Amino acid sequence: MPSVTVDRPVTLDQATEALRAQLDNRYTVTPRGGGRRETIGVKHALELANVRLVHDGGSTTFRVRGGGLIINRVVNELGIARKVRAALRDSLTGTYEPS
């Protein structure tokens, strides 16, 4: 799953605000969970992406994947998930790790 790594701790609220600032107001950005199960849902019309925050010492990794049913997930992986990764990378100056 492609990810973006930021070499500093980033909170759920900071990541949510960074996405809202980078994406236009047609996208709905919703933080979910807390503690070790922090996620962000990003929705635009029928597109859906899920972002999972993984904290590792002094860095934060954002694992982004397209959401939805199987066929929609593939389309969303190539569409909205790619946009979300770019928004995180651009706003938080992270490094892109295609894995």
ABEGO torsion letter per residue (X at the ends): XBBBBBABBBBAAAAAAAAAAABBAABBBBBBEBEAABBBBBBBEABBBBBBBBBBEABBBBBBBBBEBAAAAAAAAABAAAAAAAAAAAAAGBBBBBX
